[in-house]
Amino acid sequence: MSAVTVTPVPNDKKQITEAVQFGIDLYRGNDYFVPPLVMDEVATLDATKNPAFDHCKAQTFVARRDGRIVGRITAIINDLVNRRYGDKMMRFGWVDFIDDAEVVDALFKAAEDWGRSYGCTAMVGPMGFSDLDHEGMLIEGFEEMGTMATIYNYPYYPEHMQRMGFEKDADWIEFRIEVPDSIPEKYMRIADLVRRKYSLRTVKFTSRKKLKEQYGEALFELVNEAYSDLYGYSPLTQRQVQYYINEYLGILRLEDISVVVDSDDKLVGVGISMPSLSQALRRSSGRFLPWGWYHLWKAIRGKVDVVDLLLVAVKPEYQSRGVNALIFCDLIPGYIKNGYKYAESNIELEDNAAVQNQWQYFNYRQHRRRRSFRRPIK
């Protein structure tokens, strides 16, 4: 068997695309893997496109045997987060590999050596440039359909992490929640109480342009406030905020967004969800062209039975005061109307009891768990 070689990927669209495509081809025939949209993944890893490179260094590596790609990894140094925590941490993400110890060891050694050259003393992941990237290696729920917002990986991945001496740094859990036939009565009472007590109201938009103009920047500023103390959070810069406004707010279904404001029309909370694109992405194999756009458009505009809860954020001074109930009482009638049967929570830190307690009013099951691993750089 030929030796494994690991090489850095230059900031070249063709070579970045090859690394991204490997992470899709590896799962060919798997019934649970949901591919990312290739063009989005390539843009994220491209230093000329992703504004996170303003405060991050990153290097993607590919492992080859006999000229064929057998693994990939992206090493990231987020200077903003390291300064914030007084740390010398290297993140790793976009990691995929065949079940071969020689390949895995060579891949992680290359990333580790790169991090050491910049003075890093530990490595942690899978994590991205920001919390809006995929994070957390799947360790439970391998026979559950993935979502567009999460990572899928084979069961042998965490086995290799443990073999290499990585330890748990944080766990996230995910829930599949049944959409009820009507809003639970107790939940409705909580929402009504919160509305009256704090003089709050929900706002619906019929124009994406108006949503962007009125609350686009405020929405992501709210995310920075609400998520500030969460594990590994990387505050979004102004350039990142504009990037995400342009990338994502234009494709969302407005009836699947809930905006909560106070008596002065200041943003207090937001819930963003969208029809599941999992099956559409599987049909398109992550490609927008030639026909991927049609599958994605059909899922966004048509009928699917799963809604993905992408983001819920509430101003810190209103957290644990029932604002989430106000958000979901606003969203549930639309979910029922659109024929959603289930909601995917996406990732929640396992110790975030305040968030998980809200599901007690619904039928739900915890069906996936994922982990961030950590190891010193020696």
Helices and strands as residue ranges (DSSP letters): E 5-8, H 13-25, H 38-45, G 51-54, E 56-65, E 68-78, H 79-85, E 89-97, H 101-117, E 122-125, E 137-140, H 156-163, E 167-178, H 185-198, E 201-203, H 208-211, I 212-216, H 217-227, H 238-244, I 245-249, G 254-256, E 257-261, E 267-275, H 278-284, H 292-301, E 306-314, G 316-318, H 323-337, E 342-344, E 348-349, H 353-356, G 357-361, E 364-376
